[in-house]
């Protein structure tokens, strides 16, 4: 049984660029809702790409990559 809807995708760094050339970076994660699946913002915005990479690592490290049950029966 697959508990995930659609194909899971890894978090990514996205940006918004202002007219004056300033880029604001943030991390997006893949989420599925009743209306469909899409990327959505999951972090604060920063003007530092290095800080955005750190945010991406923190968010990626929290991802669930497996699950299960450990039997306590003897």
Secondary structure, 3 states (H helix, E strand, C coil): CCCCCCCCCCCEEEEEECCCCCEEEEEEEEEEECCEEEEEECCCCECCHHHHHHHHHHHHHCCCCCCCCCCCCC
